[in-house]
């Protein structure tokens, strides 16, 4: 199992996250709007260093595959995402911890990135299930996940505690291996990735 793959299509390049990406990611990560509705909060270089350190620790434990997102169209570092909660015995993972500079929201970058990750999860890793979860209050994220062809499975009440101490209700979504061929054609077939 490759825990440092490089994923790429015409629009996006996903490279394995490294501590050396700290300075390039910092201007993106310091945008407070990214952390308004989130479990974590990055407000300083030290916060981002800890965030990256945690992600790299999860990769070393083989439960996460973190990436930096590079927008090839804009030729710029755009944020970070990861496969997380990876369980090879159960052939499942979650795509999450995604944050993209607000300047590129709605640009198609997120859809290109999710396509690359879903294609890798189902066609290379041969997983049975990819999960997504988001804060019940994060309407933008919920709509984006639904636009990927995912099924909303339910809401886990008081599922997590955010960095501000708020009890978060988490909305769970999934996409299954059997659904991927249809979703690949129906949702992503109209794009030129």
Secondary structure, DSSP 8 states (H G I E B T S, - for coil): --SS--EE-SSEEEEE--GGGHHHHHHHHT-GGGGTTSS----SHHHHHHHHHHHHHHHHTTS-EEEEEEETTTTEEEEEEEEEEEETTTTEEEEEEEEE-GGGTTSSHHHHHHHHHHHIIIIIS--SEEEEEEETT-HHHHHHHHTTT-EEEEEEEEEEE-TTS-EEEEEEEEEEHHHHHHHHHHTTTTS--
